Amino acid sequence: MTINEIQSELVDEFSMFDDWMERYEYMIELGKSLPIIDSQYKKEENLIKGCQSKVWLYAELNNNKIVYTADSDAIITKGIVSILIRTFTNQSPSEILAANTNFIDEIGLKEHLSPTRANGLVSMIKQIKLYAVAFQTKVS
């Protein structure tokens, strides 16, 4: 699936819920389904700066596609990062760099987060894009 297709799928999924409590519950469920990050990657250098809670993000290049893994010590934050992982993992660096993140506004996520969580979301996206920049030079 392309990034746009995944984003559309997420917008559709979130639109099924009538209120934000249901959407938060769904986000928590998504976080629970996040593949567990290998403990060797839960170290200081993989922590995302600017997040209120601890969020670890690690990426590898596999067949010219970036595979992201992540974890967080907070359930809502884990749900947020799981949405981003689902969107951007198994995509090429150039696709990730070209992608917009308007779907976050379409879901209504940013406006329903505390300012510190919204800053954390921006930091997560920034780190995902930084990995794409770093790996773009390695893609043949």
N, CA, C and O atoms as CSV, one atom per row, in Angstrom:
chain,resi,resn,atom,element,x,y,z
A,1,MET,N,N,0.823,-1.189,0.000
A,1,MET,CA,C,0.000,0.000,0.000
A,1,MET,C,C,0.866,1.251,0.000
A,1,MET,O,O,1.957,1.271,0.570
A,2,THR,N,N,0.369,2.278,-0.640
A,2,THR,CA,C,1.093,3.551,-0.634
A,2,THR,C,C,0.803,4.294,0.677
A,2,THR,O,O,-0.125,3.952,1.410
A,3,ILE,N,N,1.600,5.292,0.945
A,3,ILE,CA,C,1.391,6.107,2.143
A,3,ILE,C,C,0.006,6.759,2.101
A,3,ILE,O,O,-0.705,6.773,3.106
A,4,ASN,N,N,-0.372,7.295,0.946
A,4,ASN,CA,C,-1.693,7.938,0.827
A,4,ASN,C,C,-2.831,6.959,1.078
A,4,ASN,O,O,-3.831,7.315,1.701
A,5,GLU,N,N,-2.684,5.723,0.595
A,5,GLU,CA,C,-3.724,4.711,0.818
A,5,GLU,C,C,-3.845,4.368,2.303
A,5,GLU,O,O,-4.949,4.219,2.828
A,6,ILE,N,N,-2.707,4.245,2.964
A,6,ILE,CA,C,-2.715,3.945,4.401
A,6,ILE,C,C,-3.338,5.103,5.175
A,6,ILE,O,O,-4.132,4.892,6.092
A,7,GLN,N,N,-2.971,6.324,4.799
A,7,GLN,CA,C,-3.529,7.503,5.465
A,7,GLN,C,C,-5.043,7.565,5.277
A,7,GLN,O,O,-5.768,7.866,6.225
A,8,SER,N,N,-5.528,7.287,4.080
A,8,SER,CA,C,-6.974,7.280,3.818
A,8,SER,C,C,-7.672,6.214,4.648
A,8,SER,O,O,-8.764,6.433,5.173
A,9,GLU,N,N,-7.027,5.058,4.760
A,9,GLU,CA,C,-7.575,3.968,5.566
A,9,GLU,C,C,-7.704,4.400,7.033
A,9,GLU,O,O,-8.717,4.129,7.678
A,10,LEU,N,N,-6.685,5.063,7.545
A,10,LEU,CA,C,-6.719,5.540,8.929
A,10,LEU,C,C,-7.808,6.595,9.139
A,10,LEU,O,O,-8.510,6.571,10.149
A,11,VAL,N,N,-7.945,7.512,8.192
A,11,VAL,CA,C,-8.990,8.537,8.290
A,11,VAL,C,C,-10.360,7.864,8.327
A,11,VAL,O,O,-11.221,8.240,9.122
A,12,ASP,N,N,-10.559,6.857,7.455
A,12,ASP,CA,C,-11.826,6.118,7.434
A,12,ASP,C,C,-12.082,5.405,8.763
A,12,ASP,O,O,-13.194,5.441,9.289
A,13,GLU,N,N,-11.043,4.755,9.301
A,13,GLU,CA,C,-11.184,4.034,10.573
A,13,GLU,C,C,-11.586,4.981,11.698
A,13,GLU,O,O,-12.491,4.681,12.478
A,14,PHE,N,N,-10.912,6.124,11.779
A,14,PHE,CA,C,-11.207,7.064,12.860
A,14,PHE,C,C,-12.564,7.734,12.687
A,14,PHE,O,O,-13.189,8.128,13.672
A,15,SER,N,N,-13.023,7.866,11.449
A,15,SER,CA,C,-14.320,8.506,11.214
A,15,SER,C,C,-15.490,7.618,11.659
A,15,SER,O,O,-16.621,8.091,11.768
A,16,MET,N,N,-15.222,6.351,11.912
A,16,MET,CA,C,-16.282,5.441,12.379
A,16,MET,C,C,-16.706,5.744,13.814
A,16,MET,O,O,-17.778,5.327,14.252
A,17,PHE,N,N,-15.865,6.467,14.539
A,17,PHE,CA,C,-16.146,6.745,15.944
A,17,PHE,C,C,-16.813,8.097,16.102
A,17,PHE,O,O,-16.433,9.080,15.464
A,18,ASP,N,N,-17.820,8.123,16.970
A,18,ASP,CA,C,-18.604,9.345,17.146
A,18,ASP,C,C,-17.936,10.378,18.041
A,18,ASP,O,O,-18.083,11.580,17.818
A,19,ASP,N,N,-17.206,9.921,19.046
A,19,ASP,CA,C,-16.598,10.898,19.950
A,19,ASP,C,C,-15.128,10.563,20.194
A,19,ASP,O,O,-14.627,9.501,19.826
A,20,TRP,N,N,-14.462,11.529,20.838
A,20,TRP,CA,C,-13.021,11.375,21.018
A,20,TRP,C,C,-12.643,10.337,22.062
A,20,TRP,O,O,-11.531,9.811,22.010
A,21,MET,N,N,-13.502,10.026,22.988
A,21,MET,CA,C,-13.168,8.958,23.942
A,21,MET,C,C,-13.044,7.630,23.192
A,21,MET,O,O,-12.146,6.837,23.475
A,22,GLU,N,N,-13.938,7.390,22.244
A,22,GLU,CA,C,-13.855,6.169,21.446
A,22,GLU,C,C,-12.596,6.163,20.584
A,22,GLU,O,O,-11.957,5.126,20.405
A,23,ARG,N,N,-12.251,7.324,20.058
A,23,ARG,CA,C,-11.037,7.421,19.238
A,23,ARG,C,C,-9.786,7.180,20.076
A,23,ARG,O,O,-8.849,6.525,19.619
A,24,TYR,N,N,-9.766,7.705,21.301
A,24,TYR,CA,C,-8.632,7.436,22.202
A,24,TYR,C,C,-8.532,5.946,22.506
A,24,TYR,O,O,-7.441,5.377,22.500
A,25,GLU,N,N,-9.664,5.324,22.769
A,25,GLU,CA,C,-9.666,3.883,23.043
A,25,GLU,C,C,-9.131,3.107,21.843
A,25,GLU,O,O,-8.379,2.147,22.005
A,26,TYR,N,N,-9.518,3.525,20.644
A,26,TYR,CA,C,-9.031,2.870,19.435
A,26,TYR,C,C,-7.520,3.073,19.298
A,26,TYR,O,O,-6.792,2.148,18.936
A,27,MET,N,N,-7.061,4.284,19.588
A,27,MET,CA,C,-5.632,4.568,19.515
A,27,MET,C,C,-4.846,3.692,20.493
A,27,MET,O,O,-3.760,3.206,20.175
A,28,ILE,N,N,-5.409,3.499,21.680
A,28,ILE,CA,C,-4.767,2.639,22.675
A,28,ILE,C,C,-4.691,1.206,22.144
A,28,ILE,O,O,-3.669,0.536,22.302
A,29,GLU,N,N,-5.769,0.738,21.516
A,29,GLU,CA,C,-5.769,-0.603,20.915
A,29,GLU,C,C,-4.704,-0.717,19.831
A,29,GLU,O,O,-4.002,-1.725,19.748
A,30,LEU,N,N,-4.584,0.314,19.004
A,30,LEU,CA,C,-3.548,0.310,17.966
A,30,LEU,C,C,-2.164,0.224,18.603
A,30,LEU,O,O,-1.283,-0.473,18.100
A,31,GLY,N,N,-1.982,0.928,19.699
A,31,GLY,CA,C,-0.698,0.889,20.401
A,31,GLY,C,C,-0.370,-0.493,20.933
A,31,GLY,O,O,0.789,-0.909,20.938
A,32,LYS,N,N,-1.406,-1.209,21.384
A,32,LYS,CA,C,-1.190,-2.567,21.892
A,32,LYS,C,C,-0.776,-3.530,20.782
A,32,LYS,O,O,-0.124,-4.542,21.037
A,33,SER,N,N,-1.162,-3.204,19.547
A,33,SER,CA,C,-0.818,-4.081,18.427
A,33,SER,C,C,0.543,-3.735,17.808
A,33,SER,O,O,0.994,-4.403,16.878
A,34,LEU,N,N,1.177,-2.708,18.321
A,34,LEU,CA,C,2.491,-2.310,17.816
A,34,LEU,C,C,3.497,-3.427,18.089
A,34,LEU,O,O,3.629,-3.879,19.227
A,35,PRO,N,N,4.209,-3.872,17.048
A,35,PRO,CA,C,5.223,-4.910,17.291
A,35,PRO,C,C,6.238,-4.423,18.331
A,35,PRO,O,O,6.657,-3.266,18.309
A,36,ILE,N,N,6.612,-5.292,19.210
A,36,ILE,CA,C,7.519,-4.916,20.298
A,36,ILE,C,C,8.907,-4.628,19.737
A,36,ILE,O,O,9.469,-5.416,18.975
A,37,ILE,N,N,9.436,-3.489,20.131
A,37,ILE,CA,C,10.784,-3.099,19.704
A,37,ILE,C,C,11.790,-3.996,20.437
A,37,ILE,O,O,11.613,-4.318,21.612
A,38,ASP,N,N,12.815,-4.378,19.741
A,38,ASP,CA,C,13.865,-5.185,20.352
A,38,ASP,C,C,14.500,-4.368,21.476
A,38,ASP,O,O,14.789,-3.183,21.304
A,39,SER,N,N,14.713,-4.998,22.610
A,39,SER,CA,C,15.224,-4.274,23.785
A,39,SER,C,C,16.566,-3.595,23.524
A,39,SER,O,O,16.892,-2.600,24.172
A,40,GLN,N,N,17.342,-4.122,22.586
A,40,GLN,CA,C,18.636,-3.487,22.293
A,40,GLN,C,C,18.480,-2.079,21.693
A,40,GLN,O,O,19.432,-1.298,21.702
A,41,TYR,N,N,17.285,-1.751,21.173
A,41,TYR,CA,C,17.056,-0.435,20.586
A,41,TYR,C,C,16.410,0.539,21.561
A,41,TYR,O,O,16.223,1.713,21.242
A,42,LYS,N,N,16.067,0.046,22.759
A,42,LYS,CA,C,15.496,0.940,23.777
A,42,LYS,C,C,16.633,1.572,24.567
A,42,LYS,O,O,16.847,1.276,25.743
A,43,LYS,N,N,17.350,2.447,23.883
A,43,LYS,CA,C,18.466,3.135,24.524
A,43,LYS,C,C,18.380,4.620,24.233
A,43,LYS,O,O,17.605,5.066,23.387
A,44,GLU,N,N,19.173,5.353,24.936
A,44,GLU,CA,C,19.145,6.822,24.908
A,44,GLU,C,C,19.183,7.394,23.492
A,44,GLU,O,O,18.437,8.322,23.180
A,45,GLU,N,N,20.036,6.853,22.645
A,45,GLU,CA,C,20.200,7.428,21.308
A,45,GLU,C,C,18.957,7.268,20.420
A,45,GLU,O,O,18.828,7.960,19.410
A,46,ASN,N,N,18.050,6.366,20.788
A,46,ASN,CA,C,16.820,6.178,20.015
A,46,ASN,C,C,15.601,6.861,20.641
A,46,ASN,O,O,14.486,6.742,20.133
A,47,LEU,N,N,15.819,7.573,21.744
A,47,LEU,CA,C,14.735,8.333,22.359
A,47,LEU,C,C,14.449,9.574,21.520
A,47,LEU,O,O,15.369,10.239,21.043
A,48,ILE,N,N,13.179,9.875,21.346
A,48,ILE,CA,C,12.802,11.069,20.601
A,48,ILE,C,C,12.803,12.252,21.554
A,48,ILE,O,O,12.132,12.249,22.586
A,49,LYS,N,N,13.568,13.252,21.180
A,49,LYS,CA,C,13.634,14.473,21.989
A,49,LYS,C,C,12.359,15.281,21.750
A,49,LYS,O,O,11.859,15.344,20.627
A,50,GLY,N,N,11.844,15.889,22.793
A,50,GLY,CA,C,10.665,16.727,22.650
A,50,GLY,C,C,9.369,16.034,23.021
A,50,GLY,O,O,8.294,16.627,22.930
A,51,CYS,N,N,9.465,14.787,23.437
A,51,CYS,CA,C,8.267,14.065,23.870
A,51,CYS,C,C,8.193,14.091,25.393
A,51,CYS,O,O,9.208,13.948,26.075
A,52,GLN,N,N,7.000,14.272,25.911
A,52,GLN,CA,C,6.786,14.286,27.357
A,52,GLN,C,C,7.063,12.899,27.934
A,52,GLN,O,O,7.720,12.772,28.967
A,53,SER,N,N,6.565,11.870,27.272
A,53,SER,CA,C,6.837,10.505,27.709
A,53,SER,C,C,8.023,9.975,26.910
A,53,SER,O,O,8.485,10.612,25.963
A,54,LYS,N,N,8.500,8.816,27.301
A,54,LYS,CA,C,9.620,8.221,26.573
A,54,LYS,C,C,9.086,7.528,25.323
A,54,LYS,O,O,8.158,6.722,25.385
A,55,VAL,N,N,9.694,7.862,24.197
A,55,VAL,CA,C,9.366,7.221,22.926
A,55,VAL,C,C,10.678,6.830,22.259
A,55,VAL,O,O,11.539,7.669,21.997
A,56,TRP,N,N,10.805,5.539,21.992
A,56,TRP,CA,C,11.966,5.039,21.282
A,56,TRP,C,C,11.555,4.764,19.851
A,56,TRP,O,O,10.507,4.170,19.597
A,57,LEU,N,N,12.392,5.203,18.910
A,57,LEU,CA,C,12.137,4.953,17.499
A,57,LEU,C,C,13.428,4.468,16.866
A,57,LEU,O,O,14.482,5.086,17.010
A,58,TYR,N,N,13.324,3.357,16.167
A,58,TYR,CA,C,14.484,2.785,15.490
A,58,TYR,C,C,14.079,2.442,14.068
A,58,TYR,O,O,12.939,2.055,13.814
A,59,ALA,N,N,15.018,2.586,13.143
A,59,ALA,CA,C,14.721,2.276,11.746
A,59,ALA,C,C,15.879,1.517,11.110
A,59,ALA,O,O,17.046,1.718,11.445
A,60,GLU,N,N,15.515,0.645,10.189
A,60,GLU,CA,C,16.493,-0.104,9.394
A,60,GLU,C,C,16.080,-0.012,7.934
A,60,GLU,O,O,14.897,0.102,7.613
A,61,LEU,N,N,17.073,-0.064,7.061
A,61,LEU,CA,C,16.800,-0.105,5.631
A,61,LEU,C,C,16.801,-1.565,5.209
A,61,LEU,O,O,17.766,-2.291,5.446
A,62,ASN,N,N,15.705,-1.987,4.578
A,62,ASN,CA,C,15.562,-3.377,4.163
A,62,ASN,C,C,15.000,-3.392,2.748
A,62,ASN,O,O,13.847,-3.018,2.535
A,63,ASN,N,N,15.810,-3.825,1.773
A,63,ASN,CA,C,15.399,-3.824,0.360
A,63,ASN,C,C,14.907,-2.449,-0.099
A,63,ASN,O,O,13.867,-2.329,-0.747
A,64,ASN,N,N,15.665,-1.431,0.246
A,64,ASN,CA,C,15.378,-0.039,-0.120
A,64,ASN,C,C,14.087,0.512,0.485
A,64,ASN,O,O,13.573,1.536,0.034
A,65,LYS,N,N,13.572,-0.158,1.494
A,65,LYS,CA,C,12.394,0.317,2.237
A,65,LYS,C,C,12.821,0.480,3.692
A,65,LYS,O,O,13.646,-0.281,4.197
A,66,ILE,N,N,12.253,1.475,4.353
A,66,ILE,CA,C,12.580,1.694,5.761
A,66,ILE,C,C,11.570,0.942,6.620
A,66,ILE,O,O,10.360,1.040,6.420
A,67,VAL,N,N,12.100,0.191,7.579
A,67,VAL,CA,C,11.257,-0.517,8.535
A,67,VAL,C,C,11.476,0.135,9.897
A,67,VAL,O,O,12.579,0.120,10.443
A,68,TYR,N,N,10.401,0.706,10.429
A,68,TYR,CA,C,10.460,1.393,11.721
A,68,TYR,C,C,9.921,0.480,12.815
A,68,TYR,O,O,8.983,-0.286,12.597
A,69,THR,N,N,10.521,0.574,13.982
A,69,THR,CA,C,9.958,-0.027,15.185
A,69,THR,C,C,9.991,1.038,16.268
A,69,THR,O,O,10.844,1.926,16.258
A,70,ALA,N,N,9.053,0.937,17.200
A,70,ALA,CA,C,8.956,1.972,18.230
A,70,ALA,C,C,8.306,1.407,19.476
A,70,ALA,O,O,7.724,0.322,19.466
A,71,ASP,N,N,8.420,2.167,20.540
A,71,ASP,CA,C,7.735,1.847,21.788
A,71,ASP,C,C,7.633,3.131,22.601
A,71,ASP,O,O,8.348,4.102,22.356
A,72,SER,N,N,6.732,3.111,23.566
A,72,SER,CA,C,6.585,4.242,24.469
A,72,SER,C,C,6.174,3.723,25.834
A,72,SER,O,O,5.615,2.633,25.960
A,73,ASP,N,N,6.460,4.520,26.854
A,73,ASP,CA,C,6.063,4.140,28.212
A,73,ASP,C,C,4.673,4.682,28.559
A,73,ASP,O,O,4.202,4.493,29.681
A,74,ALA,N,N,4.006,5.360,27.599
A,74,ALA,CA,C,2.662,5.897,27.833
A,74,ALA,C,C,1.713,5.321,26.778
A,74,ALA,O,O,2.058,5.268,25.597
A,75,ILE,N,N,0.525,4.892,27.200
A,75,ILE,CA,C,-0.360,4.170,26.286
A,75,ILE,C,C,-0.892,5.032,25.141
A,75,ILE,O,O,-0.997,4.551,24.013
A,76,ILE,N,N,-1.226,6.284,25.407
A,76,ILE,CA,C,-1.712,7.154,24.326
A,76,ILE,C,C,-0.583,7.421,23.338
A,76,ILE,O,O,-0.786,7.360,22.125
A,77,THR,N,N,0.596,7.714,23.854
A,77,THR,CA,C,1.747,7.992,23.003
A,77,THR,C,C,2.100,6.767,22.168
A,77,THR,O,O,2.479,6.897,21.004
A,78,LYS,N,N,1.980,5.596,22.749
A,78,LYS,CA,C,2.238,4.364,22.013
A,78,LYS,C,C,1.246,4.230,20.859
A,78,LYS,O,O,1.609,3.779,19.773
A,79,GLY,N,N,0.002,4.618,21.095
A,79,GLY,CA,C,-1.004,4.617,20.033
A,79,GLY,C,C,-0.672,5.601,18.926
A,79,GLY,O,O,-0.834,5.296,17.745
A,80,ILE,N,N,-0.206,6.782,19.312
A,80,ILE,CA,C,0.160,7.803,18.330
A,80,ILE,C,C,1.305,7.303,17.454
A,80,ILE,O,O,1.243,7.395,16.228
A,81,VAL,N,N,2.344,6.778,18.087
A,81,VAL,CA,C,3.502,6.320,17.316
A,81,VAL,C,C,3.128,5.109,16.458
A,81,VAL,O,O,3.706,4.914,15.388
A,82,SER,N,N,2.167,4.291,16.913
A,82,SER,CA,C,1.751,3.132,16.105
A,82,SER,C,C,1.081,3.587,14.807
A,82,SER,O,O,1.230,2.940,13.771
A,83,ILE,N,N,0.343,4.699,14.863
A,83,ILE,CA,C,-0.279,5.254,13.656
A,83,ILE,C,C,0.812,5.695,12.669
A,83,ILE,O,O,0.704,5.458,11.466
A,84,LEU,N,N,1.845,6.329,13.188
A,84,LEU,CA,C,2.936,6.792,12.326
A,84,LEU,C,C,3.729,5.621,11.758
A,84,LEU,O,O,4.115,5.640,10.589
A,85,ILE,N,N,3.973,4.606,12.577
A,85,ILE,CA,C,4.700,3.417,12.106
A,85,ILE,C,C,3.907,2.744,10.989
A,85,ILE,O,O,4.454,2.400,9.942
A,86,ARG,N,N,2.623,2.566,11.228
A,86,ARG,CA,C,1.766,1.937,10.214
A,86,ARG,C,C,1.806,2.715,8.896
A,86,ARG,O,O,1.796,2.120,7.818
A,87,THR,N,N,1.852,4.025,8.988
A,87,THR,CA,C,1.844,4.874,7.805
A,87,THR,C,C,3.164,4.826,7.036
A,87,THR,O,O,3.167,4.754,5.807
A,88,PHE,N,N,4.274,4.866,7.754
A,88,PHE,CA,C,5.557,5.078,7.087
A,88,PHE,C,C,6.467,3.859,6.974
A,88,PHE,O,O,7.444,3.905,6.227
A,89,THR,N,N,6.186,2.784,7.681
A,89,THR,CA,C,7.078,1.630,7.587
A,89,THR,C,C,6.880,0.925,6.246
A,89,THR,O,O,5.793,0.956,5.669
A,90,ASN,N,N,7.934,0.299,5.767
A,90,ASN,CA,C,7.944,-0.402,4.475
A,90,ASN,C,C,7.701,0.522,3.287
A,90,ASN,O,O,7.133,0.117,2.272
A,91,GLN,N,N,8.139,1.760,3.431
A,91,GLN,CA,C,8.078,2.734,2.336
A,91,GLN,C,C,9.515,3.166,2.015
A,91,GLN,O,O,10.409,3.041,2.852
A,92,SER,N,N,9.723,3.663,0.822
A,92,SER,CA,C,11.063,4.114,0.447
A,92,SER,C,C,11.356,5.475,1.086
A,92,SER,O,O,10.434,6.224,1.410
A,93,PRO,N,N,12.628,5.786,1.264
A,93,PRO,CA,C,12.967,7.098,1.834
A,93,PRO,C,C,12.353,8.261,1.044
A,93,PRO,O,O,11.852,9.214,1.639
A,94,SER,N,N,12.389,8.188,-0.282
A,94,SER,CA,C,11.851,9.300,-1.085
A,94,SER,C,C,10.334,9.426,-0.912
A,94,SER,O,O,9.810,10.539,-0.902
A,95,GLU,N,N,9.621,8.297,-0.775
A,95,GLU,CA,C,8.179,8.348,-0.551
A,95,GLU,C,C,7.857,8.978,0.802
A,95,GLU,O,O,6.906,9.748,0.933
A,96,ILE,N,N,8.666,8.637,1.802
A,96,ILE,CA,C,8.465,9.182,3.147
A,96,ILE,C,C,8.715,10.695,3.147
A,96,ILE,O,O,7.958,11.463,3.741
A,97,LEU,N,N,9.777,11.096,2.479
A,97,LEU,CA,C,10.117,12.523,2.443
A,97,LEU,C,C,9.089,13.328,1.651
A,97,LEU,O,O,8.846,14.494,1.962
A,98,ALA,N,N,8.491,12.725,0.642
A,98,ALA,CA,C,7.500,13.430,-0.180
A,98,ALA,C,C,6.110,13.456,0.455
A,98,ALA,O,O,5.255,14.249,0.061
A,99,ALA,N,N,5.892,12.588,1.435
A,99,ALA,CA,C,4.558,12.451,2.030
A,99,ALA,C,C,4.194,13.654,2.886
A,99,ALA,O,O,5.044,14.244,3.553
A,100,ASN,N,N,2.910,14.004,2.854
A,100,ASN,CA,C,2.432,15.016,3.788
A,100,ASN,C,C,1.779,14.289,4.965
A,100,ASN,O,O,1.538,13.083,4.913
A,101,THR,N,N,1.508,15.028,5.997
A,101,THR,CA,C,0.890,14.426,7.187
A,101,THR,C,C,-0.455,15.087,7.473
A,101,THR,O,O,-0.860,15.205,8.630
A,102,ASN,N,N,-1.139,15.512,6.431
A,102,ASN,CA,C,-2.451,16.143,6.582
A,102,ASN,C,C,-3.479,15.208,7.203
A,102,ASN,O,O,-4.448,15.662,7.811
A,103,PHE,N,N,-3.271,13.902,7.053
A,103,PHE,CA,C,-4.225,12.943,7.610
A,103,PHE,C,C,-4.360,13.102,9.122
A,103,PHE,O,O,-5.409,12.784,9.682
A,104,ILE,N,N,-3.329,13.580,9.779
A,104,ILE,CA,C,-3.376,13.796,11.233
A,104,ILE,C,C,-4.423,14.859,11.560
A,104,ILE,O,O,-5.163,14.741,12.537
A,105,ASP,N,N,-4.473,15.901,10.724
A,105,ASP,CA,C,-5.497,16.935,10.910
A,105,ASP,C,C,-6.876,16.411,10.535
A,105,ASP,O,O,-7.869,16.752,11.178
A,106,GLU,N,N,-6.942,15.577,9.486
A,106,GLU,CA,C,-8.223,15.007,9.063
A,106,GLU,C,C,-8.819,14.112,10.160
A,106,GLU,O,O,-10.031,14.096,10.377
A,107,ILE,N,N,-7.952,13.379,10.834
A,107,ILE,CA,C,-8.401,12.556,11.960
A,107,ILE,C,C,-8.853,13.461,13.109
A,107,ILE,O,O,-9.747,13.107,13.878
A,108,GLY,N,N,-8.224,14.630,13.212
A,108,GLY,CA,C,-8.514,15.550,14.305
A,108,GLY,C,C,-7.603,15.325,15.486
A,108,GLY,O,O,-7.856,15.810,16.589
A,109,LEU,N,N,-6.535,14.580,15.243
A,109,LEU,CA,C,-5.643,14.180,16.327
A,109,LEU,C,C,-4.966,15.356,17.007
A,109,LEU,O,O,-5.002,15.478,18.232
A,110,LYS,N,N,-4.349,16.223,16.212
A,110,LYS,CA,C,-3.559,17.309,16.800
A,110,LYS,C,C,-4.395,18.203,17.710
A,110,LYS,O,O,-3.929,18.622,18.769
A,111,GLU,N,N,-5.627,18.494,17.300
A,111,GLU,CA,C,-6.464,19.400,18.091
A,111,GLU,C,C,-6.982,18.760,19.371
A,111,GLU,O,O,-7.467,19.462,20.258
A,112,HIS,N,N,-6.886,17.427,19.481
A,112,HIS,CA,C,-7.358,16.743,20.678
A,112,HIS,C,C,-6.215,16.256,21.575
A,112,HIS,O,O,-6.430,15.476,22.504
A,113,LEU,N,N,-5.022,16.719,21.287
A,113,LEU,CA,C,-3.880,16.369,22.129
A,113,LEU,C,C,-3.500,17.563,22.993
A,113,LEU,O,O,-3.721,18.714,22.616
A,114,SER,N,N,-2.932,17.275,24.145
A,114,SER,CA,C,-2.391,18.361,24.963
A,114,SER,C,C,-1.236,18.992,24.185
A,114,SER,O,O,-0.667,18.350,23.303
A,115,PRO,N,N,-0.882,20.243,24.500
A,115,PRO,CA,C,0.230,20.885,23.782
A,115,PRO,C,C,1.529,20.070,23.830
A,115,PRO,O,O,2.260,20.015,22.841
A,116,THR,N,N,1.816,19.442,24.967
A,116,THR,CA,C,3.064,18.669,25.049
A,116,THR,C,C,2.991,17.407,24.186
A,116,THR,O,O,3.987,17.019,23.576
A,117,ARG,N,N,1.815,16.761,24.130
A,117,ARG,CA,C,1.672,15.587,23.258
A,117,ARG,C,C,1.723,15.992,21.786
A,117,ARG,O,O,2.294,15.275,20.964
A,118,ALA,N,N,1.128,17.137,21.454
A,118,ALA,CA,C,1.171,17.633,20.073
A,118,ALA,C,C,2.616,17.923,19.663
A,118,ALA,O,O,3.010,17.635,18.533
A,119,ASN,N,N,3.401,18.489,20.573
A,119,ASN,CA,C,4.830,18.717,20.302
A,119,ASN,C,C,5.550,17.392,20.105
A,119,ASN,O,O,6.412,17.267,19.236
A,120,GLY,N,N,5.192,16.408,20.913
A,120,GLY,CA,C,5.785,15.078,20.782
A,120,GLY,C,C,5.467,14.458,19.437
A,120,GLY,O,O,6.327,13.827,18.823
A,121,LEU,N,N,4.235,14.633,18.973
A,121,LEU,CA,C,3.821,14.126,17.662
A,121,LEU,C,C,4.679,14.743,16.559
A,121,LEU,O,O,5.146,14.042,15.661
A,122,VAL,N,N,4.881,16.051,16.634
A,122,VAL,CA,C,5.718,16.741,15.655
A,122,VAL,C,C,7.143,16.194,15.714
A,122,VAL,O,O,7.775,16.004,14.676
A,123,SER,N,N,7.650,15.941,16.913
A,123,SER,CA,C,9.006,15.398,17.071
A,123,SER,C,C,9.118,13.991,16.486
A,123,SER,O,O,10.142,13.644,15.897
A,124,MET,N,N,8.064,13.177,16.648
A,124,MET,CA,C,8.067,11.825,16.080
A,124,MET,C,C,8.131,11.878,14.556
A,124,MET,O,O,8.906,11.152,13.933
A,125,ILE,N,N,7.314,12.741,13.966
A,125,ILE,CA,C,7.304,12.876,12.501
A,125,ILE,C,C,8.665,13.361,12.016
A,125,ILE,O,O,9.191,12.868,11.017
A,126,LYS,N,N,9.227,14.326,12.726
A,126,LYS,CA,C,10.540,14.866,12.363
A,126,LYS,C,C,11.593,13.757,12.377
A,126,LYS,O,O,12.420,13.678,11.469
A,127,GLN,N,N,11.569,12.900,13.401
A,127,GLN,CA,C,12.556,11.823,13.497
A,127,GLN,C,C,12.357,10.787,12.387
A,127,GLN,O,O,13.331,10.277,11.833
A,128,ILE,N,N,11.113,10.479,12.063
A,128,ILE,CA,C,10.824,9.546,10.965
A,128,ILE,C,C,11.408,10.097,9.660
A,128,ILE,O,O,12.012,9.359,8.882
A,129,LYS,N,N,11.221,11.396,9.431
A,129,LYS,CA,C,11.744,12.028,8.208
A,129,LYS,C,C,13.271,12.104,8.232
A,129,LYS,O,O,13.910,11.975,7.187
A,130,LEU,N,N,13.867,12.313,9.420
A,130,LEU,CA,C,15.331,12.345,9.512
A,130,LEU,C,C,15.940,10.992,9.158
A,130,LEU,O,O,16.971,10.928,8.489
A,131,TYR,N,N,15.305,9.913,9.605
A,131,TYR,CA,C,15.768,8.578,9.203
A,131,TYR,C,C,15.685,8.440,7.684
A,131,TYR,O,O,16.591,7.880,7.066
A,132,ALA,N,N,14.622,8.939,7.082
A,132,ALA,CA,C,14.463,8.839,5.630
A,132,ALA,C,C,15.567,9.609,4.910
A,132,ALA,O,O,16.089,9.141,3.898
A,133,VAL,N,N,15.926,10.785,5.423
A,133,VAL,CA,C,17.013,11.562,4.842
A,133,VAL,C,C,18.316,10.764,4.925
A,133,VAL,O,O,19.066,10.676,3.952
A,134,ALA,N,N,18.572,10.188,6.098
A,134,ALA,CA,C,19.806,9.425,6.294
A,134,ALA,C,C,19.881,8.205,5.381
A,134,ALA,O,O,20.944,7.891,4.845
A,135,PHE,N,N,18.762,7.526,5.207
A,135,PHE,CA,C,18.759,6.308,4.386
A,135,PHE,C,C,18.680,6.602,2.893
A,135,PHE,O,O,19.028,5.742,2.083
A,136,GLN,N,N,18.240,7.777,2.515
A,136,GLN,CA,C,18.103,8.098,1.101
A,136,GLN,C,C,19.448,7.994,0.372
A,136,GLN,O,O,19.503,7.600,-0.793
A,137,THR,N,N,20.503,8.344,1.054
A,137,THR,CA,C,21.837,8.269,0.429
A,137,THR,C,C,22.297,6.827,0.218
A,137,THR,O,O,23.187,6.569,-0.592
A,138,LYS,N,N,21.685,5.882,0.951
A,138,LYS,CA,C,22.085,4.474,0.848
A,138,LYS,C,C,21.257,3.678,-0.161
A,138,LYS,O,O,21.578,2.533,-0.478
A,139,VAL,N,N,20.186,4.303,-0.658
A,139,VAL,CA,C,19.312,3.613,-1.619
A,139,VAL,C,C,19.956,3.665,-2.983
A,139,VAL,O,O,20.369,4.722,-3.460
A,140,SER,N,N,20.034,2.508,-3.599
A,140,SER,CA,C,20.709,2.458,-4.913
A,140,SER,C,C,19.811,2.921,-6.034
A,140,SER,O,O,20.227,2.939,-7.192
